[in-house]
Amino acid sequence: MRLVFAQPDAAADYPQRPVKLIVSTSAGGGVDAVTRIVAAALQGRLGQPFVIENRGGGGGNLGAEAVYSAPPDGYTLLASQPSPITSNVALFKRLNFDPAALEPVAVMSKIPNVLLVRQAFPAKTAQEFITYTKTHPGQTTYASQGPGTSSHLTAELFLQLTGTKSLHVPYRGTGPALNDLVAGNVDFFFTELATAYKLHEGGKCRILAVTAKHRLEPLPDIPTMIEAGVPGLVSDTWNAISAPPKTPAAIVEKLNRAVNDVLNEAEVRARFKLLHLVSGGGSPQDMALLKRQETERWSAVIRAAGIEPE
């Protein structure tokens, strides 16, 4: 008779000590804000502190590399924007980690992007904006948070889909880009709703369109780029948690369930709403599919734009 021994559940007593969440950006950014909300709620769910460590730099690569090299025991996790786990493979000649090998845990949030223009820009509607860029090729300027960022690639996708040209003006982050847009030094900026909304409401800049599939609740009168005549221009920024390669599936599943529970908490939903965030959630398999799709889509945009890897 063959004896069958029960396999120990790797997640049964997890976590037994504090969990480190390495955020792949500096403190104060969108990923950081979302992670701090989720981390505080995870502590309440799982009974151990989730300690934030900001490790920005290299387009998010430094933080991702640190987690990639960490023991696969669930006590070091990555909280990141999409780029270090998707498009950076096409933006850097060499990475010290394999983004595809990082274990998907859960998407925390999605942040719709919008088309924000300087206050005095001649176009007053999304359709007028498209017409203006087509009839003034190379005569407009667009800001980005830096080469290869969501704002840069979304603008490149717009230019590819509309067949026009515009001058890229890269900045070191969202703040400097917004400052120059408000000052009128650049014409437009594809950026997150969370950072654009107050400028739009305050009359300092204007949101002409959103790059979501559907209109957004805070901006019911603002059309999507699809409605404006640019099918395929859908772009958002999402923030997700990943684990080191070969982290036991039981730990990944336990973390995933906890994140999904947290995202359904009334207090978390209320805080997300204030920041104009859309809750993420879903299974690790859902996140894995999103990673593959986004890697393929943005890598194609990078190649078509002729962006050379660093």
C-alpha positions in Angstrom: 0.0 0.0 0.0 1.4 3.4 -1.0 1.4 6.1 1.7 0.3 9.6 0.8 1.6 12.4 2.9 -0.3 15.7 3.0 1.7 18.6 1.6 2.1 21.5 4.0 0.3 24.7 3.1 2.9 27.3 2.5 0.4 30.0 3.3 -1.2 28.5 6.4 0.8 30.7 8.9 1.7 33.5 6.4 2.6 36.2 7.3 4.4 35.7 10.6 6.5 38.9 10.5 6.3 42.3 8.7 6.1 42.3 4.9 8.2 44.7 2.9 6.5 46.4 0.0 9.1 48.0 -2.3 7.5 50.8 -4.3 9.3 51.4 -7.6 8.9 55.2 -7.5 9.8 58.0 -5.1 7.5 58.9 -2.2 4.5 61.1 -3.1 3.7 59.7 -6.6 0.6 57.9 -7.7 1.9 54.4 -7.0 3.1 55.4 -3.6 -0.3 56.9 -2.6 -2.2 53.8 -3.7 0.2 51.4 -2.1 0.0 53.2 1.3 -3.8 52.9 1.3 -3.7 49.2 0.4 -0.8 48.4 2.7 -2.6 49.9 5.8 -5.7 47.9 5.0 -3.7 44.7 4.4 -2.2 45.0 7.8 -5.7 45.0 9.3 -6.6 41.9 7.2 -3.4 39.8 7.7 -2.3 41.0 11.1 1.3 42.1 10.2 2.7 45.4 9.2 3.2 46.0 5.5 6.2 48.3 5.4 6.7 50.7 2.5 10.2 51.2 1.1 10.5 53.6 -1.8 13.2 52.6 -4.3 12.7 54.8 -7.4 15.1 55.1 -10.4 15.7 53.5 -13.7 12.1 53.8 -14.8 11.1 51.5 -11.9 13.8 49.0 -12.7 15.7 49.4 -9.4 12.8 48.4 -7.3 11.8 45.6 -9.6 15.4 44.2 -9.6 15.4 44.3 -5.8 12.3 42.2 -5.6 13.4 39.9 -8.4 16.5 39.0 -6.3 14.6 38.6 -3.0 13.8 35.3 -1.4 10.5 33.9 -2.8 8.8 33.7 0.6 6.2 36.5 0.3 8.0 38.9 2.7 9.3 41.2 -0.1 6.9 42.4 -2.7 6.9 44.9 -5.5 4.4 47.7 -5.9 4.8 49.3 -9.3 3.5 51.2 -12.3 3.2 49.1 -15.5 6.6 50.0 -17.1 9.0 47.9 -15.1 6.9 44.8 -15.5 5.9 45.5 -19.2 7.3 48.0 -21.6 10.8 48.4 -20.1 11.9 45.3 -21.9 11.7 47.3 -25.1 13.1 50.5 -23.6 16.3 49.2 -22.1 19.0 47.2 -23.8 19.7 45.2 -20.7 17.7 44.5 -17.5 19.0 42.8 -14.5 15.8 41.0 -14.0 13.1 39.2 -16.1 9.8 41.1 -15.8 7.9 38.0 -17.1 9.3 35.9 -14.2 7.9 38.2 -11.5 4.8 36.5 -10.1 1.6 38.6 -10.6 -0.3 39.1 -7.4 -3.0 41.7 -8.0 -3.8 44.9 -9.7 -4.5 47.6 -7.0 -5.9 50.4 -9.1 -6.4 51.8 -12.6 -6.1 55.5 -13.3 -7.7 56.8 -16.5 -5.5 59.1 -18.6 -6.8 62.3 -20.2 -5.8 64.8 -22.9 -4.9 68.0 -21.0 -4.0 71.1 -23.0 -2.7 74.6 -22.0 -5.4 77.1 -21.3 -4.8 79.2 -24.4 -4.5 76.3 -26.9 -6.5 77.2 -30.0 -8.6 74.0 -30.1 -11.6 73.9 -27.7 -12.8 70.4 -28.4 -11.3 67.0 -29.0 -12.3 67.1 -32.6 -10.8 70.5 -33.1 -7.6 69.3 -31.4 -7.2 66.4 -33.8 -7.8 68.7 -36.8 -5.3 71.2 -35.5 -2.5 68.7 -35.0 -3.2 67.3 -38.5 -3.1 70.7 -40.1 0.0 71.8 -38.1 2.3 68.8 -38.2 5.4 69.2 -36.2 4.2 72.6 -34.9 2.8 71.4 -31.6 4.6 70.2 -28.5 3.7 67.6 -25.9 5.0 67.0 -22.4 5.8 63.7 -20.8 7.0 62.4 -17.5 10.1 61.1 -19.2 11.0 58.9 -22.1 9.0 55.6 -22.2 6.5 56.7 -19.6 2.8 56.2 -20.0 2.3 59.9 -21.0 5.1 59.6 -23.7 3.8 56.3 -25.1 0.1 57.4 -25.1 1.1 60.5 -27.1 3.1 58.4 -29.5 0.1 56.1 -29.9 -2.1 59.2 -30.7 0.3 60.5 -33.3 0.6 57.0 -34.9 -3.2 56.6 -35.1 -3.8 60.1 -36.4 -0.8 60.2 -38.8 0.6 63.4 -37.5 3.7 64.7 -35.8 4.4 66.7 -32.6 7.6 67.6 -30.7 8.3 65.6 -27.6 9.4 67.6 -24.5 10.3 65.1 -21.7 10.4 66.1 -18.1 11.6 64.4 -14.9 8.2 63.6 -13.5 4.6 64.8 -13.6 5.1 68.0 -11.5 7.6 69.8 -13.8 5.5 68.8 -16.9 2.3 70.2 -15.4 4.1 73.4 -14.3 5.2 74.1 -17.9 1.8 73.2 -19.3 0.2 75.7 -16.9 2.8 78.3 -17.9 1.9 77.7 -21.6 5.4 76.4 -22.5 4.0 73.2 -24.0 0.8 72.5 -25.8 -0.6 69.2 -24.4 0.0 66.3 -22.0 -1.6 62.9 -21.8 -1.7 62.5 -18.0 -3.6 60.9 -15.2 -7.1 62.2 -14.3 -6.0 62.4 -10.7 -3.4 65.1 -11.5 -5.3 66.8 -14.2 -8.8 67.2 -12.6 -8.0 70.1 -10.2 -6.2 72.1 -13.0 -9.2 71.6 -15.3 -11.7 72.6 -12.6 -9.6 75.6 -11.6 -9.4 76.8 -15.2 -5.6 76.6 -15.4 -5.7 73.9 -18.1 -8.4 72.1 -20.1 -9.3 68.4 -20.4 -10.5 67.8 -24.0 -10.9 64.0 -23.9 -10.4 60.9 -21.9 -8.5 57.8 -23.1 -10.8 55.3 -21.3 -13.3 53.1 -23.2 -16.2 55.0 -21.6 -16.8 58.5 -20.3 -15.8 59.1 -16.7 -18.2 59.8 -13.8 -16.3 63.0 -12.7 -16.3 64.3 -16.4 -19.7 63.3 -17.9 -19.5 65.9 -20.7 -16.0 65.1 -21.8 -15.8 62.6 -24.7 -13.5 59.6 -25.1 -10.9 59.7 -27.8 -12.8 56.9 -29.4 -15.9 59.2 -29.6 -13.7 61.9 -30.9 -12.7 59.8 -33.9 -9.5 57.9 -32.8 -10.5 54.2 -32.4 -7.9 52.2 -30.5 -6.7 55.1 -28.3 -7.3 53.5 -24.9 -4.7 54.1 -22.3 -4.7 54.0 -18.5 -2.1 53.8 -15.8 -2.4 50.8 -13.4 -0.6 50.0 -10.2 0.0 46.4 -9.2 1.7 44.1 -6.7 4.2 41.4 -7.8 6.2 38.8 -6.0 9.6 37.3 -6.6 9.8 34.4 -9.1 8.8 31.0 -7.7 6.9 32.4 -4.8 4.6 29.6 -3.7 1.2 29.7 -5.4 -0.6 29.4 -2.0 1.1 32.6 -0.8 0.3 34.4 -4.0 -3.4 33.3 -3.7 -3.6 34.4 -0.1 -2.2 37.8 -0.9 -4.5 38.1 -3.9 -7.6 37.3 -1.8 -6.5 39.8 0.8 -6.0 42.6 -1.8 -9.4 41.9 -3.4 -11.1 42.0 0.1 -9.3 45.3 0.8 -10.5 46.9 -2.5 -14.1 46.1 -1.4 -13.7 47.9 1.9 -15.9 51.0 2.1 -13.1 53.2 3.5 -10.7 52.1 0.8 -13.3 52.7 -1.9 -14.0 56.2 -0.5 -10.3 57.1 -0.5 -9.9 55.8 -4.1 -12.9 57.9 -5.2 -11.3 61.1 -3.7 -8.2 60.4 -5.8 -10.2 59.5 -8.9 -8.9 56.0 -8.9 -10.7 52.9 -10.2 -10.3 49.8 -8.1 -8.4 46.9 -9.7 -8.7 43.4 -8.3 -9.2 40.1 -10.2 -7.1 37.0 -10.1 -3.3 36.5 -10.5 -4.2 35.0 -13.9 -6.0 38.2 -14.8 -3.0 40.3 -14.0 -0.7 37.9 -15.9 -2.9 38.3 -19.0 -2.8 42.1 -18.6 1.0 42.1 -18.3 1.3 40.1 -21.6 -1.1 42.2 -23.5 0.4 45.5 -22.3 3.9 44.3 -23.0 3.0 43.4 -26.6 0.9 46.6 -27.2 3.4 49.1 -25.9 6.5 47.3 -27.3 4.8 47.7 -30.7 4.2 51.4 -30.1 7.9 51.8 -29.1 9.2 50.1 -32.2 6.8 52.1 -34.5 7.9 55.3 -32.9 11.6 54.5 -33.4 12.4 54.9 -29.7 15.9 53.5 -29.2 16.6 51.3 -26.1 18.8 53.0 -23.5 
